Amino acid sequence: MSIDRLIDGAMRPVADLVSGAVFVTVPVFGADLPLIVAWLIGGGVFFTVYLRFINLRGFAEALRIITGRRAGPADPGEIPQFQALTTAVSGTVGIGNMAGVAVAITAGGPGATFWLIVAGLLGMSTKFAECTLGVRFRRDNPDGSVSGGPMYYLEQGLRVRGRPRLGRVLGAFYAAAMVFGCLGIGNMFQSNQAAALFVDVTGGGSGYFGDKAWLVGLLLAVLVALVIVGGIRSIASTTVRLVPAMAVLYIALALAVLALNAREIPSAFVAIWQGALSSEGVAGGALGALVIGFRRAAFSNEAGLGSAAIAHATARTARPASEGYVGLLEPFIDTVVICTMTALVLITTVYDPVLAGAGVNGIELTTRAFTSTLSWSAPPLAVAAILFAFSTMIAWAYYGLKAFTYLAGEGRAQDLGFKLFFCVFVVVGASVDLAAVVDLSDALVFVVALPNLVGLYLMAPLVREELQRYRP
């Protein structure tokens, strides 16, 4: 038996067990609604209303902040606010923007795209709350570094709200969940799809790498290690160059495909609208598209998971709400812009429900969409995808590290030990089946949304207090 099958055999039962525990569903209009998806939807709606549509009215101020027009020369923190944004965006803009959207459309039809966009807009408000609290309750370490994120704001923020015991429990639970959750969405899923695409463009199953996906994973692991060994400053200096470059490359390819298929775009929007809202007498169809769209959007932009607050906590600012403004840009960039462009490329080219039955899914379907119009696009698309995967992995290595050191304490041994642990799973992820990785990734990462959103609801008055205190 091959090493791939051994790993698959070990992972599949774990994925089924964890996924079954997390995605408990209730029947609604003939479709199964996962309670965790309803939990995330509720969070986005609540903070959008509670903060008076900060996702829309705060957009212009967010742009002013990232250009440095609000920065102070002596602001505390480790990295500039723009670098904090690129680090967090590198964690959200990943293979999920390509493979995840294909999974959503294959399962939920074009209508899932509409709910992807809605989830992105609502997620902007949740991100504002997370990043504001991340800065307010961050911890300054003796060596000059900064530690922050949900585990810190859950512990300290709930103490301020008069619930110290609950804060300690939720903070520890979040950190433990993040240590394992970072191995899914930010590690194995990324290396799995990057390796699959690399194998495909180098000859497929008959090529040299056809049965050596683990070798691609090993190369990715080495590259990840070279960056993360330098900590947040090294990660930020890498992402500030990498994120704009990979985004421009991918968006340029997508715009080229859409320009050549411009006459199909109106019908694509019709399909999206009808699939989202017009259920033709079967309400479960529209609800199914909503569930799949929100699930994949949360997997992509991470709103409600709290992960990005770990990076934003390191930003140089004396005003917590200013980083909340910066944070709300992430779901817009990730979901409203990049995921929507991927969806339009798929719908205007190769979308066909029959393809799902033929085993064409994930990154393979997205690649087919691009190459059906631009026959030469596979290599640059592979470059973009691998850059997406690489940037996501280095950001999530930092997230997992900060969760681990929250539990184990700061120290060189803990630091190096976790980084080695993370890199091993980069290799593992490249070697396993997509279905097992997607299920396990979804389940592990959604676990962290449970304590995070409980804390956000309880600390909502603190978020609004910081927003009211903020003056441009």
C-alpha positions as CSV (number, residue, x, y, z in Angstrom):
1,M,0.0,0.0,0.0
2,S,1.3,3.5,-0.9
3,I,2.0,6.2,1.6
4,D,-0.8,8.3,0.1
5,R,-3.3,5.6,0.8
6,L,-2.1,5.0,4.3
7,I,-2.4,8.7,5.0
8,D,-5.9,8.9,3.4
9,G,-7.0,5.8,5.4
10,A,-6.0,7.5,8.6
11,M,-7.4,10.9,7.8
12,R,-10.8,9.9,6.4
13,P,-12.3,8.6,9.7
14,V,-10.9,11.6,11.6
15,A,-12.5,14.0,9.0
16,D,-15.8,12.2,9.2
17,L,-15.8,12.2,13.0
18,V,-14.9,15.9,13.4
19,S,-17.1,17.1,10.5
20,G,-20.1,15.2,11.9
21,A,-19.6,16.7,15.3
22,V,-19.2,20.3,14.0
23,F,-21.8,20.4,11.2
24,V,-24.9,19.4,13.1
25,T,-27.8,20.3,10.9
26,V,-31.5,21.1,11.2
27,P,-34.0,20.6,8.3
28,V,-35.3,23.9,6.9
29,F,-37.5,24.0,3.8
30,G,-36.2,20.7,2.6
31,A,-32.5,21.5,3.0
32,D,-30.1,20.8,5.9
33,L,-28.9,24.0,7.6
34,P,-25.7,23.5,9.5
35,L,-26.0,25.3,12.9
36,I,-22.5,26.6,12.6
37,V,-23.3,28.3,9.3
38,A,-26.4,29.9,10.9
39,W,-24.1,31.0,13.8
40,L,-21.8,32.8,11.3
41,I,-24.6,34.4,9.4
42,G,-26.1,35.6,12.7
43,G,-22.8,37.2,13.7
44,G,-22.4,39.1,10.4
45,V,-26.0,40.4,10.5
46,F,-25.7,41.4,14.2
47,F,-22.5,43.4,13.9
48,T,-23.7,45.0,10.6
49,V,-26.8,46.3,12.3
50,Y,-25.2,47.0,15.8
51,L,-22.4,49.0,14.3
52,R,-24.8,50.9,11.9
53,F,-23.5,49.4,8.7
54,I,-19.8,50.1,9.4
55,N,-19.0,47.7,6.4
56,L,-20.4,50.4,4.0
57,R,-19.8,53.7,5.7
58,G,-16.3,52.8,7.0
59,F,-14.9,51.8,3.6
60,A,-13.5,55.3,2.7
61,E,-11.9,55.7,6.1
62,A,-10.3,52.3,5.7
63,L,-8.6,53.4,2.5
64,R,-7.3,56.6,4.1
65,I,-5.8,54.6,7.0
66,I,-3.9,52.1,4.8
67,T,-2.3,54.9,2.8
68,G,-0.6,56.1,6.1
69,R,-2.6,59.4,6.4
70,R,-3.7,58.5,9.9
71,A,-0.4,57.1,11.2
72,G,1.4,58.6,14.1
73,P,5.3,58.6,14.4
74,A,5.3,57.1,17.9
75,D,2.3,54.6,17.5
76,P,2.9,51.3,19.4
77,G,3.1,48.0,17.5
78,E,5.5,45.9,15.4
79,I,4.5,46.5,11.7
80,P,2.8,49.3,9.7
81,Q,-1.0,49.0,9.2
82,F,-0.6,48.3,5.5
83,Q,1.7,45.4,6.3
84,A,-0.7,44.1,8.9
85,L,-3.4,44.1,6.1
86,T,-1.2,42.3,3.6
87,T,-0.3,39.7,6.2
88,A,-3.9,39.1,7.0
89,V,-5.0,39.2,3.4
90,S,-2.3,36.6,2.6
91,G,-4.0,34.4,5.1
92,T,-7.4,34.8,3.5
93,V,-6.5,35.0,-0.2
94,G,-5.5,31.5,-0.9
95,I,-6.4,28.4,-2.9
96,G,-9.9,28.7,-1.5
97,N,-10.5,31.6,-3.8
98,M,-9.9,29.3,-6.7
99,A,-10.7,25.7,-5.6
100,G,-13.2,26.7,-2.9
101,V,-15.4,28.7,-5.3
102,A,-15.4,25.8,-7.7
103,V,-16.5,23.5,-4.9
104,A,-19.3,26.0,-4.0
105,I,-20.6,26.3,-7.6
106,T,-20.4,22.6,-8.3
107,A,-22.4,21.8,-5.1
108,G,-24.7,24.8,-5.0
109,G,-24.9,26.0,-8.6
110,P,-24.4,29.6,-9.8
111,G,-26.7,30.9,-7.0
112,A,-24.0,30.1,-4.4
113,T,-22.1,33.1,-5.8
114,F,-24.8,35.6,-4.7
115,W,-24.5,34.3,-1.1
116,L,-20.7,34.4,-1.3
117,I,-21.0,38.1,-2.0
118,V,-23.6,38.7,0.8
119,A,-21.4,36.7,3.2
120,G,-18.4,38.9,2.2
121,L,-20.3,42.1,2.9
122,L,-21.6,40.9,6.2
123,G,-18.2,39.6,7.2
124,M,-16.7,43.0,6.9
125,S,-18.6,44.1,10.0
126,T,-17.5,41.0,11.9
127,K,-13.9,41.6,10.9
128,F,-14.2,45.2,12.2
129,A,-15.1,43.9,15.6
130,E,-12.4,41.2,15.7
131,C,-9.6,43.5,14.7
132,T,-10.6,46.3,17.0
133,L,-10.6,44.0,20.0
134,G,-7.4,42.4,18.8
135,V,-5.5,45.7,19.1
136,R,-7.3,46.8,22.3
137,F,-6.3,43.7,24.2
138,R,-3.0,42.8,22.7
139,R,0.0,42.0,25.0
140,D,3.4,43.6,24.7
141,N,6.2,41.1,25.3
142,P,9.5,41.9,27.1
143,D,11.4,41.3,23.8
144,G,9.4,44.1,22.0
145,S,7.1,41.7,20.2
146,V,3.4,41.8,20.4
147,S,0.9,38.9,21.0
148,G,-2.8,39.3,20.3
149,G,-5.9,37.7,18.8
150,P,-9.0,36.1,20.1
151,M,-7.4,34.1,22.9
152,Y,-6.2,37.4,24.4
153,Y,-9.3,39.4,23.9
154,L,-11.5,36.6,25.1
155,E,-9.5,36.3,28.3
156,Q,-9.0,40.0,29.0
157,G,-12.1,41.5,27.4
158,L,-14.5,39.2,29.2
159,R,-12.7,40.1,32.4
160,V,-13.6,43.7,31.7
161,R,-17.1,42.6,31.1
162,G,-17.2,40.9,34.5
163,R,-16.8,37.3,33.3
164,P,-13.2,36.4,34.0
165,R,-13.7,32.6,34.4
166,L,-15.6,32.4,31.1
167,G,-12.9,34.4,29.4
168,R,-10.1,32.1,30.6
169,V,-12.0,29.0,29.4
170,L,-12.9,30.5,26.0
171,G,-9.4,31.8,25.5
172,A,-7.8,28.5,26.2
173,F,-10.4,26.6,24.1
174,Y,-9.9,29.0,21.1
175,A,-6.1,28.6,21.3
176,A,-6.3,24.8,21.4
177,A,-8.7,24.8,18.5
178,M,-6.5,27.1,16.5
179,V,-3.4,25.0,17.0
180,F,-5.1,22.2,15.2
181,G,-7.4,24.3,13.0
182,C,-4.4,26.0,11.4
183,L,-3.4,22.6,10.0
184,G,-6.6,22.5,7.9
185,I,-7.6,25.7,6.1
186,G,-4.1,27.3,6.3
187,N,-2.0,24.3,5.7
188,M,-3.1,21.0,4.3
189,F,-5.8,22.3,2.0
190,Q,-3.4,24.9,0.5
191,S,-0.5,22.4,-0.1
192,N,-3.0,19.8,-1.4
193,Q,-4.4,22.0,-4.1
194,A,-1.0,23.6,-5.0
195,A,0.5,20.2,-5.4
196,A,-2.5,19.0,-7.5
197,L,-2.1,22.0,-9.9
198,F,1.7,21.6,-10.1
199,V,1.3,17.9,-11.0
200,D,-1.3,18.8,-13.6
201,V,0.9,21.3,-15.4
202,T,3.9,19.1,-15.3
203,G,2.4,16.2,-17.2
204,G,-0.4,15.0,-14.9
205,G,-0.5,11.4,-13.6
206,S,2.0,10.3,-16.3
207,G,4.5,13.0,-15.5
208,Y,7.4,12.8,-13.1
209,F,5.5,14.2,-10.3
210,G,2.4,12.1,-11.0
211,D,3.0,9.9,-7.9
212,K,5.3,12.3,-6.1
213,A,2.9,15.0,-4.8
214,W,4.7,14.7,-1.5
215,L,7.8,16.0,-3.1
216,V,6.0,19.2,-4.1
217,G,4.8,19.4,-0.5
218,L,8.4,19.1,0.8
219,L,9.5,22.0,-1.4
220,L,6.7,24.1,-0.1
221,A,7.5,23.2,3.4
222,V,11.1,24.3,3.0
223,L,10.1,27.6,1.5
224,V,7.6,28.2,4.3
225,A,10.2,27.4,6.9
226,L,12.6,29.9,5.4
227,V,10.1,32.7,5.9
228,I,8.4,31.9,9.2
229,V,11.7,31.4,11.0
230,G,12.0,35.3,11.1
231,G,8.7,35.8,12.8
232,I,6.0,38.4,12.0
233,R,8.5,41.0,10.6
234,S,9.8,38.5,8.1
235,I,6.3,37.4,7.2
236,A,5.1,40.9,6.8
237,S,8.0,42.0,4.6
238,T,7.3,39.0,2.4
239,T,3.6,39.5,2.1
240,V,3.8,43.2,1.4
241,R,5.5,42.3,-1.8
242,L,3.8,39.0,-2.5
243,V,0.2,39.8,-2.0
244,P,-0.1,42.7,-4.5
245,A,1.9,40.7,-7.1
246,M,-0.2,37.6,-6.9
247,A,-3.5,39.5,-6.8
248,V,-2.6,41.5,-9.9
249,L,-1.5,38.3,-11.8
250,Y,-4.7,36.4,-10.9
251,I,-7.1,39.4,-11.5
252,A,-5.4,40.1,-14.9
253,L,-5.9,36.5,-16.0
254,A,-9.6,36.6,-14.8
255,L,-10.3,39.9,-16.6
256,A,-8.8,38.6,-19.8
257,V,-11.1,35.5,-19.7
258,L,-14.1,37.7,-18.9
259,A,-13.3,40.2,-21.7
260,L,-13.2,37.4,-24.2
261,N,-16.5,36.0,-22.9
262,A,-18.2,39.4,-22.3
263,R,-21.4,38.3,-24.1
264,E,-21.9,35.6,-21.5
265,I,-21.6,37.9,-18.5
266,P,-25.3,39.1,-18.5
267,S,-26.6,35.5,-18.6
268,A,-24.1,34.6,-15.8
269,F,-25.6,37.3,-13.6
270,V,-29.1,36.1,-14.4
271,A,-28.1,32.5,-13.5
272,I,-26.6,33.8,-10.2
273,W,-29.7,35.7,-9.3
274,Q,-32.2,33.0,-10.2
275,G,-30.1,30.3,-8.5
276,A,-29.9,32.3,-5.3
277,L,-33.6,33.4,-5.0
278,S,-35.8,31.7,-7.5
279,S,-36.3,28.2,-6.2
280,E,-39.0,27.2,-8.7
281,G,-41.3,26.0,-5.9
282,V,-38.5,24.2,-4.1
283,A,-37.3,26.4,-1.2
284,G,-34.6,24.0,-0.4
285,G,-32.8,24.8,-3.6
286,A,-32.3,28.5,-2.6
287,L,-31.4,27.6,0.9
288,G,-28.9,25.0,-0.3
289,A,-27.2,27.7,-2.3
290,L,-27.2,30.0,0.7
291,V,-25.7,27.4,3.0
292,I,-22.9,26.4,0.5
293,G,-22.2,30.1,-0.3
294,F,-21.8,31.1,3.3
295,R,-19.8,28.0,4.2
296,R,-17.3,28.5,1.4
297,A,-17.2,32.3,2.0
298,A,-16.3,31.8,5.7
299,F,-13.7,29.2,4.7
300,S,-12.2,31.9,2.4
301,N,-12.4,35.2,4.2
302,E,-12.5,33.8,7.8
303,A,-14.9,36.4,9.2
304,G,-16.1,35.1,12.5
305,L,-13.1,32.9,13.0
306,G,-10.9,35.6,14.6
307,S,-7.8,34.4,12.9
308,A,-6.9,37.7,11.1
309,A,-7.0,39.6,14.5
310,I,-3.8,37.8,15.4
311,A,-2.0,39.6,12.6
312,H,-3.8,42.9,13.0
313,A,-2.9,43.0,16.7
314,T,0.7,43.7,15.6
315,A,-0.1,46.8,13.7
316,R,1.4,50.2,14.7
317,T,-1.6,52.2,16.0
318,A,-2.7,53.7,19.3
319,R,-6.4,53.6,18.3
320,P,-7.9,50.1,18.2
321,A,-10.8,51.1,16.0
322,S,-8.4,52.3,13.3
323,E,-7.3,48.7,12.8
324,G,-11.0,47.6,12.7
325,Y,-11.4,49.8,9.7
326,V,-8.4,48.2,8.1
327,G,-9.7,44.8,8.8
328,L,-13.0,45.3,7.1
329,L,-11.2,45.6,3.8
330,E,-10.2,41.9,3.9
331,P,-13.6,40.2,3.1
332,F,-14.1,42.8,0.4
333,I,-10.8,42.0,-1.3
334,D,-11.0,38.3,-0.7
335,T,-14.7,37.5,-1.3
336,V,-16.5,40.4,-3.0
337,V,-13.7,40.9,-5.6
338,I,-11.5,37.8,-6.1
339,C,-14.1,35.1,-5.3
340,T,-16.7,36.8,-7.5
341,M,-14.3,37.0,-10.4
342,T,-13.5,33.3,-10.1
343,A,-17.2,32.5,-10.0
344,L,-17.9,34.6,-13.1
345,V,-15.0,32.9,-15.0
346,L,-16.4,29.5,-14.1
347,I,-20.0,30.4,-15.0
348,T,-19.2,32.0,-18.3
349,T,-16.9,29.1,-19.4
350,V,-17.1,25.5,-18.2
351,Y,-19.8,25.4,-15.5
352,D,-21.8,22.2,-16.0
353,P,-23.4,20.1,-13.2
354,V,-22.3,17.0,-15.2
355,L,-18.7,17.8,-14.5
356,A,-19.2,17.1,-10.8
357,G,-20.2,13.6,-11.6
358,A,-17.1,13.2,-13.8
359,G,-14.9,13.9,-10.8
360,V,-13.8,17.4,-12.0
361,N,-13.8,19.6,-8.9
362,G,-11.7,22.1,-7.0
363,I,-8.6,23.5,-8.7
364,E,-9.0,21.3,-11.7
365,L,-12.4,22.8,-12.6
366,T,-11.0,26.3,-12.2
367,T,-8.0,25.5,-14.3
368,R,-10.3,24.1,-17.0
369,A,-12.3,27.3,-16.9
370,F,-9.3,29.5,-17.6
371,T,-7.7,27.2,-20.2
372,S,-11.0,26.8,-22.1
373,T,-10.6,30.5,-23.1
374,L,-6.8,31.1,-22.7
375,S,-5.1,27.9,-23.7
376,W,-1.7,29.2,-22.5
377,S,-3.0,30.2,-19.0
378,A,-2.2,27.0,-17.1
379,P,1.4,27.9,-16.2
380,P,0.7,31.5,-15.0
381,L,-2.4,30.2,-13.2
382,A,-0.3,27.6,-11.5
383,V,2.1,30.3,-10.4
384,A,-0.7,32.4,-9.0
385,A,-2.2,29.4,-7.2
386,I,1.1,28.3,-5.6
387,L,1.7,31.9,-4.5
388,F,-1.8,32.0,-3.0
389,A,-1.1,28.7,-1.2
390,F,2.4,29.8,0.0
391,S,1.2,33.2,1.3
392,T,-1.7,31.6,3.2
393,M,0.6,29.0,4.8
394,I,3.1,31.6,6.1
395,A,0.3,33.7,7.6
396,W,-1.4,30.7,9.2
397,A,1.9,29.4,10.6
398,Y,2.0,32.7,12.6
399,Y,-1.6,32.3,13.7
400,G,-1.0,28.8,14.9
401,L,2.3,29.8,16.6
402,K,0.6,32.6,18.6
403,A,-2.2,30.2,19.7
404,F,0.4,27.6,20.8
405,T,2.6,30.1,22.7
406,Y,-0.6,31.4,24.5
407,L,-0.9,27.9,25.9
408,A,2.7,26.8,26.3
409,G,4.3,30.2,27.0
410,E,6.7,32.2,24.9
411,G,10.2,30.7,24.3
412,R,12.6,29.7,21.6
413,A,12.0,26.0,22.0
414,Q,8.2,26.4,21.7
415,D,8.7,28.6,18.7
416,L,10.9,26.2,16.8
417,G,9.0,23.2,17.8
418,F,5.7,24.5,16.5
419,K,7.2,25.7,13.2
420,L,8.6,22.2,12.6
421,F,5.3,20.7,13.4
422,F,3.5,23.0,11.0
423,C,5.9,22.3,8.1
424,V,5.5,18.5,8.5
425,F,1.8,18.9,7.8
426,V,2.5,20.9,4.7
427,V,4.0,17.7,3.3
428,V,1.1,15.6,4.6
429,G,-1.5,17.8,3.0
430,A,0.1,17.5,-0.4
431,S,-0.2,13.7,-0.2
432,V,-3.9,13.1,0.7
433,D,-7.3,13.1,-1.1
434,L,-9.1,16.4,-1.6
435,A,-12.4,15.3,-0.1
436,A,-10.8,14.2,3.2
437,V,-8.8,17.5,3.4
438,V,-11.8,19.7,2.6
439,D,-14.0,18.0,5.2
440,L,-11.3,18.1,7.9
441,S,-10.3,21.7,7.0
442,D,-13.9,22.9,7.3
443,A,-14.6,21.1,10.5
444,L,-11.4,22.1,12.3
445,V,-11.5,25.7,11.4
446,F,-15.2,26.2,12.2
447,V,-14.6,24.9,15.7
448,V,-12.7,28.2,16.4
449,A,-15.8,30.2,15.5
450,L,-17.7,28.9,18.5
451,P,-15.8,30.6,21.3
452,N,-14.9,33.6,19.1
453,L,-18.4,34.6,18.3
454,V,-19.6,34.0,21.9
455,G,-17.0,36.4,23.1
456,L,-17.7,38.9,20.3
457,Y,-21.4,39.1,21.3
458,L,-20.5,39.6,24.9
459,M,-17.9,42.3,24.1
460,A,-20.0,44.1,21.5
461,P,-20.4,47.2,23.8
462,L,-16.6,47.5,24.0
463,V,-16.4,47.5,20.1
464,R,-19.0,50.2,19.9
465,E,-17.2,52.2,22.6
466,E,-14.0,52.1,20.6
467,L,-15.8,53.1,17.4
468,Q,-17.4,56.1,19.1
469,R,-14.1,57.1,20.6
470,Y,-12.4,57.1,17.2
471,R,-11.8,60.4,15.7
472,P,-10.1,60.7,12.2
